[in-house]
Amino acid sequence: MNKNGVVLLGQYRPTDSYMHRLDTRAKMTPVFLILILALFTESYLFYLGILSSLVMALLYSGINRNSLLNSFKPMIWLVGVTIAYHLIFTGKDTKVLLNILGYKLTEGAINEGAFYSLRLILFVSMAFLVTLTSSPSDIGDAIAKTIKPLRKYKVPVEDISLILFIAIRFIPVLYEEFVIIKNAQRLRGVDFSGSIMRRIHKSSAIVIPVFVAAIARADELAQAIEVRGYGKTSERTYYSHSNLGVNEIGFVSICIIVMGGLFYFSL
């Protein structure tokens, strides 16, 4: 966790909870099913039911509640932008609920804004649940084991899992780099306050150094991977071995029943 107490997407929190003890594949299976079912329904019952279950799982995952709330604060801006977009550009041919200075607030715009905002929160919550309770290496190994049959079709399974592992692992690293560089620029007298355009202009004092630092880290990582002989053998070995046991089967079964019931009643 970074110094300001915010849990970042992709930052694993090693605590002892039921979700942490589950095999990563058991946690990812319901996520994929939700993503698929979400494409076939626009029911608020389905989304609210799944979101409530995810929130309960997050609260009982052993992560500090205040940290979780602080982590979702950036979502307020994304939700606000989503709602504003739909209020302005969608639902023009639906019932007008309110007329403010010539602007017509329609029922369709409100429904679209609420629905897609709820979908956005749902997807982010799923990503938080998996990344907070599973280490990046466990996620990479789970993906590699899941798509292992694709080896027959010459798909680079290990390379795909390595790319995802690095991408997830670098999120908190780059954020910490961002905070360090921003504080250093402030000490040098850079003022990031003011209008939006002024902030965008001043952000180059942070973005460019972070970009350069990311390239340097990527080059060091590539050299480390090459020195360790990655890709020299045809068969990859794993440091830790996990199996789908009774807990995992029970968890996946309950999730399928709950999701299936919500999907059925939402039709």
C-alpha positions in Angstrom: 0.0 0.0 0.0 1.3 3.5 -0.8 1.9 6.1 1.9 -1.5 7.8 1.6 -3.3 4.7 2.4 -5.0 4.1 -0.9 -5.2 0.6 -2.3 -4.4 0.7 -6.0 -5.8 -1.6 -8.7 -3.3 -4.3 -9.1 -1.7 -4.0 -5.6 -2.0 -7.3 -3.7 -2.7 -7.1 0.0 -1.4 -10.3 1.7 -3.9 -11.0 4.5 -5.5 -14.2 5.7 -9.1 -14.4 4.5 -11.3 -16.9 2.8 -10.9 -15.1 -0.5 -7.1 -15.1 -0.2 -7.0 -18.8 0.4 -9.0 -19.6 -2.7 -7.3 -20.7 -5.9 -7.1 -17.7 -8.3 -8.8 -19.8 -11.0 -11.8 -20.2 -8.8 -12.0 -16.4 -8.4 -11.6 -15.6 -12.0 -14.2 -18.1 -13.2 -17.2 -16.1 -11.9 -15.6 -12.9 -13.2 -15.6 -14.3 -16.8 -19.2 -15.5 -16.4 -20.3 -12.1 -15.1 -18.6 -10.4 -18.1 -20.5 -12.8 -20.5 -23.9 -12.5 -18.8 -23.6 -8.7 -18.6 -23.6 -8.6 -22.4 -27.1 -10.2 -22.5 -29.0 -8.3 -19.8 -29.6 -4.7 -18.9 -31.5 -5.5 -15.7 -30.8 -3.4 -12.7 -31.7 -6.4 -10.6 -28.8 -8.4 -12.0 -26.2 -5.6 -11.7 -27.3 -4.6 -8.2 -27.3 -8.2 -7.0 -23.9 -9.0 -8.3 -22.5 -5.6 -7.1 -23.9 -6.3 -3.6 -22.2 -9.7 -3.5 -18.9 -8.1 -4.7 -19.0 -5.4 -2.1 -19.7 -8.0 0.7 -16.7 -10.0 -0.6 -14.5 -6.9 -0.6 -15.5 -5.9 2.9 -14.8 -9.4 4.3 -11.5 -9.9 2.4 -9.4 -8.5 5.3 -8.7 -5.2 3.6 -9.1 -2.0 5.6 -12.5 -0.5 4.9 -11.3 3.1 4.9 -8.6 2.2 2.4 -11.2 0.6 0.1 -13.4 3.7 0.3 -10.4 5.9 -0.6 -9.6 3.7 -3.5 -13.0 4.1 -5.0 -12.9 7.9 -4.8 -11.3 8.3 -8.3 -14.4 6.3 -9.6 -16.5 9.3 -8.7 -14.9 11.3 -11.6 -15.4 8.5 -14.1 -19.0 8.0 -13.0 -19.6 11.7 -13.3 -18.1 11.8 -16.8 -20.2 8.8 -17.8 -23.4 10.3 -16.5 -22.7 13.7 -18.1 -22.0 12.1 -21.4 -25.3 10.3 -21.5 -27.3 13.3 -20.2 -26.0 15.4 -23.1 -25.9 12.9 -26.0 -28.4 10.1 -25.4 -32.1 9.7 -24.9 -33.2 12.6 -27.1 -36.3 10.8 -28.4 -37.6 9.7 -24.9 -39.9 11.4 -22.5 -38.8 14.8 -21.2 -38.8 15.0 -17.4 -37.4 18.4 -16.8 -36.6 21.5 -18.9 -33.8 23.7 -17.5 -33.0 26.8 -19.4 -33.8 25.2 -22.7 -32.0 21.9 -21.9 -34.3 18.9 -21.9 -33.6 16.2 -19.3 -35.0 13.0 -20.7 -35.9 9.7 -19.1 -33.8 7.8 -21.5 -30.7 9.9 -20.7 -31.1 9.2 -17.0 -31.6 5.5 -17.5 -28.6 5.2 -19.8 -26.4 7.2 -17.5 -27.4 5.2 -14.4 -27.0 1.9 -16.2 -23.6 2.4 -17.7 -22.3 4.0 -14.5 -23.5 0.9 -12.6 -21.8 -1.4 -15.1 -18.5 0.6 -14.8 -18.6 0.3 -11.0 -19.3 -3.4 -11.3 -16.4 -4.1 -13.6 -14.0 -2.1 -11.4 -15.2 -3.9 -8.3 -14.5 -7.3 -9.9 -11.0 -6.2 -10.9 -10.4 -5.0 -7.3 -11.6 -8.2 -5.8 -9.3 -10.4 -7.9 -6.2 -8.2 -7.7 -6.5 -7.4 -4.0 -6.8 -11.1 -3.0 -4.4 -12.7 -5.5 -0.8 -11.8 -6.1 0.3 -10.9 -9.6 2.2 -14.1 -10.0 -0.8 -16.1 -9.0 -2.9 -14.3 -11.5 -0.3 -14.9 -14.2 0.0 -18.6 -13.3 -3.8 -19.0 -13.2 -4.2 -17.5 -16.7 -1.4 -19.7 -18.1 -2.9 -22.8 -16.6 -6.4 -21.9 -17.9 -5.3 -21.3 -21.5 -2.7 -24.0 -21.5 -4.7 -26.2 -24.1 -4.0 -23.4 -26.6 -0.4 -24.5 -26.8 -1.6 -27.1 -29.4 -2.4 -24.2 -31.7 1.0 -22.5 -31.2 -0.3 -19.8 -28.9 2.5 -18.4 -26.6 0.7 -19.1 -23.4 3.6 -18.3 -21.1 4.4 -15.1 -22.9 0.8 -13.9 -22.5 0.7 -14.7 -18.8 4.1 -12.9 -18.3 2.9 -9.8 -20.1 -0.2 -9.7 -17.9 1.8 -10.3 -14.8 4.2 -7.4 -15.6 1.3 -5.1 -16.5 -0.5 -5.7 -13.2 2.7 -5.6 -11.1 3.8 -2.2 -12.7 0.6 -0.4 -11.7 1.6 0.4 -8.1 5.3 0.8 -9.1 4.5 3.5 -11.7 2.1 5.2 -9.2 4.8 5.4 -6.6 7.1 6.8 -9.3 4.5 9.3 -10.1 4.1 10.4 -6.5 7.9 10.7 -6.0 8.3 12.8 -9.2 5.4 15.0 -8.4 6.7 15.7 -4.9 10.2 16.4 -6.3 8.7 18.9 -8.8 6.8 20.7 -6.1 10.0 21.1 -4.1 11.5 22.7 -7.3 8.7 25.2 -7.3 6.2 23.8 -9.8 2.7 24.8 -9.0 0.0 22.3 -10.1 -3.0 24.4 -9.0 -5.1 26.6 -11.2 -7.4 26.1 -14.1 -7.7 22.8 -15.9 -5.7 23.9 -18.9 -2.9 25.1 -16.6 -2.9 21.8 -14.8 -2.7 19.9 -18.1 0.2 22.1 -19.2 2.1 21.6 -16.0 1.4 17.8 -16.0 4.2 17.5 -18.6 6.6 18.0 -15.8 5.4 14.7 -14.3 4.3 12.7 -17.4 7.6 12.9 -19.2 9.8 11.9 -16.3 7.4 9.0 -15.4 7.5 7.9 -19.1 11.3 7.9 -19.1 11.5 6.1 -15.8 9.0 3.4 -17.1 11.2 2.8 -20.2 14.3 2.5 -18.0 12.5 0.0 -15.7 11.3 -2.0 -18.7 14.8 -2.2 -20.1 16.2 -3.4 -16.7 13.4 -5.9 -16.5 14.1 -7.2 -20.0 17.8 -7.7 -19.2 16.9 -9.5 -15.9 14.5 -11.9 -17.8 17.2 -12.6 -20.4 19.9 -13.2 -17.8 17.6 -15.7 -16.0 17.2 -17.7 -19.2 13.5 -17.1 -19.7 12.3 -19.0 -22.8 15.3 -21.3 -23.0 13.3 -24.3 -22.1 10.1 -25.6 -23.8 8.3 -26.4 -20.5 7.8 -23.9 -17.8 7.9 -24.9 -14.1 6.0 -23.2 -11.3 7.3 -22.1 -7.9 4.0 -22.9 -6.2 1.5 -25.5 -7.0 -2.2 -25.0 -6.4 -5.2 -27.3 -6.9 -8.9 -26.8 -7.2 -10.2 -28.4 -4.0 -13.5 -28.6 -2.3 -13.5 -25.0 -1.2 -12.9 -23.8 -4.8 -15.6 -26.1 -6.3 -18.1 -25.0 -3.6 -17.3 -21.3 -4.2 -17.7 -21.6 -8.0 -20.9 -23.6 -7.6 -22.5 -21.1 -5.3 -21.5 -18.2 -7.6 -23.0 -20.0 -10.6 -26.3 -20.6 -8.8 -26.5 -17.0 -7.6 -25.6 -15.6 -11.0 -27.9 -18.0 -12.8 -30.8 -17.1 -10.5 -30.3 -13.3 -10.9 -30.0 -13.7 -14.7 -33.1 -15.8 -14.9 -35.3 -13.4 -12.8 -33.9 -10.4 -14.7 -35.1 -11.7 -18.1 
